[in-house]
């Protein structure tokens, strides 16, 4: 079995090669509509052409079909993933996998080809302390990926450039930041919901906190108000969102089909982040032109490209106020993620 390597960020121990200057084309301007708002969450939709051809499975779809296996390796920050099926599978940085010895979040966006073989993939723990089976769950593998990390700060901790750190310490520093982010999210969600969102089965688990009944009820109101708008046109390929009047982040995909598959998971995470920040100062949402500017701000920034497996490259562009990560291959980009600093 071929064992090739994918990394979750350019600081991971699984780095294949040095980061080099990228010759990739700058992201093209997009059309943006909105905002559409519910309480303190506002969404803007990115419109553009869709790539033709089959739409890949999401990680959650593939796990439900038994087409993909995500497995433990005995190391916190390394898992393995294998696509057994005949369809490509899209994995997004921030996807949370539930089970194993600890719930994890994966740190790379990639397109996993059919019959991929087993490959290592970098991860961060989002459940501090457990290192054994939880209830009837399989300690060797992960059964589902229903959530994505609902925190811009945690996403930055996982992926954004860090101040210089001693060699070999950056992964550990990032892990500490992710654990701190989980604790902060739980505290904020408890304050917003009036309920302890920590689950008795594992009080440190981010995934179990996201399944809290009171939180789910509050999140459902946001979803009911906003979900249909993301499914209203076949040229929507991404979205930008703002919380309390401040642009938070954006996700853009190669096709409307892939966006639609990811949209419910993305909206749940955005709603959770908005709920967690309900106590902060609020302002009117910016106009669509501000969201458009947010998408285009990194275009002029220098690009750094990291080769991954299967002809996929990870391209990072950083401006003074945000950082963008692009997953691309010879046929074009698959996914772009934008995070405000």
C-alpha positions, -999 to 999 in steps of 0.1 A, spaced: 0 0 0 14 34 -10 19 57 20 22 93 9 20 123 31 -4 152 35 1 180 60 -24 201 78 -2 232 80 33 242 68 46 238 104 35 202 108 60 174 113 47 158 81 60 185 59 71 171 26 92 199 13 101 235 19 76 262 12 85 279 -20 74 311 -38 42 303 -57 36 311 -93 -1 306 -89 -25 331 -103 -40 356 -79 -77 349 -69 -101 364 -93 -126 390 -82 -160 376 -73 -196 390 -73 -210 393 -38 -246 397 -27 -262 405 7 -262 408 35 -290 386 48 -291 388 86 -305 370 117 -298 386 150 -260 391 151 -251 369 121 -250 383 86 -241 363 55 -231 374 20 -231 351 -10 -202 347 -35 -214 342 -71 -194 327 -99 -190 299 -124 -190 263 -113 -165 237 -123 -181 210 -145 -181 173 -136 -190 152 -107 -192 168 -72 -170 151 -47 -184 135 -15 -179 155 17 -160 138 45 -193 132 64 -210 116 33 -180 94 28 -178 83 64 -216 75 64 -212 54 32 -181 36 46 -161 48 17 -135 65 39 -117 55 71 -101 80 94 -79 61 119 -58 66 150 -20 63 148 -12 65 185 0 101 180 -22 131 189 -13 152 160 -13 126 133 -42 104 119 -45 84 88 -72 87 61 -80 63 32 -106 66 5 -117 31 -5 -145 43 -28 -148 52 -65 -156 89 -59 -133 117 -49 -138 130 -13 -134 166 -2 -119 172 33 -120 207 47 -96 222 72 -115 225 105 -136 193 99 -141 176 133 -140 138 135 -157 122 164 -145 91 182 -111 75 184 -91 81 215 -98 118 213 -120 139 190 -98 157 165 -100 185 139 -83 180 106 -60 208 95 -59 206 57 -83 211 29 -78 184 2 -94 164 -26 -88 128 -18 -89 107 -50 -106 73 -54 -86 44 -40 -62 68 -25 -43 44 -2 -37 52 34 -20 85 41 -11 104 72 -30 137 79 -22 163 105 -48 169 132 -53 188 165 -71 174 195 -104 192 204 -109 170 235 -84 174 262 -75 144 284 -93 114 270 -71 87 255 -94 57 256 -128 46 241 -158 67 250 -188 45 256 -193 21 227 -172 42 202 -143 25 184 -111 38 198 -92 29 166 -112 50 141 -137 79 138 -174 74 129 -186 108 118 -177 144 109 -209 164 114 -193 196 126 -165 220 117 -146 242 141 -169 272 151 -142 296 160 -121 319 138 -95 321 166 -91 283 167 -88 282 129 -60 309 130 -43 289 158 -43 258 136 -31 274 103 -19 310 104 18 318 106 31 319 141 58 342 155 92 325 154 92 295 178 121 271 186 123 242 161 99 214 168 77 235 192 52 251 168 29 221 167 28 219 205 21 257 207 -7 254 182 -22 225 201 -22 245 234 -39 274 216 -66 250 202 -73 235 236 -76 270 250 -99 279 222 -122 249 230 -124 260 266 -132 296 256 -159 285 232 -175 263 259 -175 292 284 -190 317 259 -216 292 248 -226 285 284 -230 322 290 -251 327 259 -273 297 263 -276 298 301 -267 261 302 -235 241 308 -228 229 273 -201 205 286 -212 169 282 -208 145 312 -194 118 289 -164 141 282 -165 176 296 -136 187 274 -151 176 241 -159 203 216 -180 180 195 -202 169 224 -206 206 235 -218 214 200 -245 187 204 -259 203 235 -298 205 233 -302 241 243 -274 252 219 -290 232 191 -324 249 197 -308 284 195 -288 274 164 -319 261 147 -334 296 147 -304 310 127 -305 281 103 -342 285 97 -337 322 89 -307 319 66 -303 284 51 -328 288 22 -310 319 9 -278 298 3 -298 273 -18 -317 299 -38 -294 302 -68 -272 278 -88 -243 303 -91 -236 306 -54 -201 291 -49 -193 305 -14 -201 328 14 -187 355 37 -201 360 72 -200 388 98 -207 386 135 -218 416 154 -211 438 123 -175 426 118 -165 404 89 -152 371 103 -143 348 75 -153 333 41 -153 300 23 -153 297 -15 -155 265 -36 -149 253 -71 -186 247 -77 -221 254 -65 -226 216 -60 -197 215 -35 -209 246 -17 -244 233 -13 -230 201 2 -209 221 27 -235 248 34 -254 232 62 -222 224 81 -208 258 75 -240 276 86 -242 256 118 -207 266 126 -213 303 118 -245 303 139 -226 287 168 -199 313 166 -225 341 165 -243 326 195 -210 324 214 -204 361 207 -239 374 214 -227 393 245 -202 414 225 -208 449 212 -228 450 181 -228 472 149 -247 473 117 -234 447 91 -211 462 64 -223 465 28 -216 438 2 -187 459 -12 -169 454 21 -173 416 18 -161 418 -18 -130 438 -7 -124 412 20 -122 384 -6 -98 404 -28 -75 419 -2 -50 389 -2 -47 389 -40 -18 413 -41 1 396 -12 30 373 -19 21 337 -22 37 307 -5 31 273 -20 35 240 -3 33 208 -24 10 181 -9 1 147 -24 -18 138 -55 -6 169 -74 -24 192 -49 -8 224 -36 -16 245 -6 -12 282 -13 -11 309 15 -15 346 10 -13 369 40 -22 406 42 -21 429 72 -57 421 82 -64 386 69 -49 353 57 -61 331 28 -55 294 22 -61 279 -12 -62 242 -21 -54 239 -58 -43 214 -85 -36 215 -122 -73 219 -131 -77 249 -108 -86 257 -72 -108 234 -51 -113 256 -20 -103 289 -6 -106 299 30 -103 335 43 -98 344 79 -98 379 94 -70 384 119 
